[in-house]
């Protein structure tokens, strides 16, 4: 089980800061329609919108040409998951060597964890089942999303900002390190099998359900642009239907939140660090979902008003 440590580590501060940034961005977006129209041409406002939007939500944004220089294709999303599979696969391999071969981490990794946790490397540490399971689930999640990006999703010519791209790469690197930081701050005892508890089972069950929900949503989105034979017929945006789309505009974002809740549950549900990550994912995905929801409502007069943007029956 993961025990709570006294004080905030650098990882806690980092995830708290990111969560706060996206909360502020979400609130700023919600109040932006009530601002005087003159603010819509303000350079700071346009830059803000350029940084929070991507793909279809950015296409109608009126931007100066110099801002378009920083656009990179949205289809490059697969880079994030490829990097995540490679990086987190490496960290998993190092953890498995630690468990079964009793080999220490490389000095560069030990030094990094020392800085991020503020806790020196212990002389001896019991391998934790929660850490191993979260690493495995994170690799499975990244691999599935990579395969979906390459073989399921049909990307248009939408763009993301270069800052968003760099952040996406950085995010999965830090996320993997955070898993090992949580391991160092843990208090697990006994063999891996002895540590098995109900929250491991519940967390894995939620992870499977949320992953299936997200995959179904990605398939339904892809079918909006493909024919019965599977060939791409259009790159136009259409109103998504079926599955969880009947309740929310972006069920794939809601599923992403549930996936991170499941990882926090695998950590016993008492890891402050992982609940801060869940908060970050909540505000990050809420912002992306709200942008999509607003676009659907403005673009399609017949768009179902009963649908929420992100969380069924809530928001």
Secondary structure, DSSP 8 states (H G I E B T S, - for coil): -----SS--HHHHHHHHHHHHHHHHHHHHHHHTTS-GGGGG-HHHHHHHHHH--GGGTTT----HHHHTTEEEGGGHHHHHHHHHHHHHHHHHHHHHHHHS-----HHHHHHHHHHHSS---S-----HHHHHHHHHHHHHHHHHHHHHHHT----S-EEEHHHHHHHHHHHHHHHHHHHHHHHT----S-HHHH--HHHHHHHHHHHHHHHHHHHHHHHHHHTSB-TTS-B---------SGGGGTBS-HHHHHHHHHHHHHHHHTTT--HHHHHHHHHHHHHHHHHHHHHHHHHHHH-TTS-TT-BSSSTTT-
